[in-house]
Amino acid sequence: MNEKKTLDDQHYEKIIAEESICTQDHVVYEPPKSAMYETPMHYCPGCGHGVVHRLLAEVIEEMGIIQDVIGVAPVGCSVLAYNYLNIDMSEAAHGRASAVATGIKRVLPEKLVFSYQGDGDLAAIGTAETLHTCNRGENILIIFINNGIYGMTGGQMAPTTLANMKSTTSPFGRDVATMGSPLKMTDLVAQLPGTYYVTRHSVHKAGNVRKLKKAIVKSFEYQKEKKGTCFIEVVSNCPSNWKMTPVESNKWLEENMLPFYPLGDIKTPNQKEN
């Protein structure tokens, strides 16, 4: 394996040298090297998880909080976030990330704590933990990736799966009459007095990526000020389980997911004060 890797490295270095493309003059982006490991990405091509990981690492590095931040990753596609983020991370049982984050924050109140959870984890197995964490106003950040399906375990219907949307457990589409309506967790937690900042974003376009980054910065700043729970939903895609190419999945997300899960701030400090 080591010999093959060495040969591959030499091969690509030769191509780069011949093409004169990957030179310092041509660099338009450099990864956040101190807050993110250099490791191969395991997520499916086109998945939004990698973009959110990068944004988290950028914010943590730029804010200079690498030694102060602690992340909690539960079960699901988000479980290997600690493979990429070069910060203190804790594992949590399925759905229990916000409960674990609560414990960490109460023991180490000076730390900046966040949970990173998918929709199957946060909105199904962890519904109770999520709602009660937000209701208590725990001073943490919850990042909620919503791709409308169980990604890691085979594409089953999630609480966020759209009406008539097909999955392995709803092969004819989600029937609202028998399966219930999709759950808008972000709208629910916004009604709780403990939440301070609640917002919904996406990463399917460059402009949306920039808006999400600003929301993450705001959330950590509010946590420093001990304002209560910040909750960021990221409406994302799942090309593999949606059975689409990355481009097709982004288009489908825009045409189907965003009308039901509209982007933007749902609860801001000004609204809370008023």
PyMOL commands that set and color helices and strands:
alter all, ss='L'
color gray80, all
select helices_A, chain A and resi 2-19+24-26+49-63+77-83+97-107+119-125+127-136+176-179+185-190+206-224+239-242+246-260+269-273
alter helices_A, ss='H'
color red, helices_A
select strands_A, chain A and resi 69-73+88-91+112-118+141-146+195-202+229-235+264-267
alter strands_A, ss='S'
color yellow, strands_A
deselect
rebuild
show_as cartoon
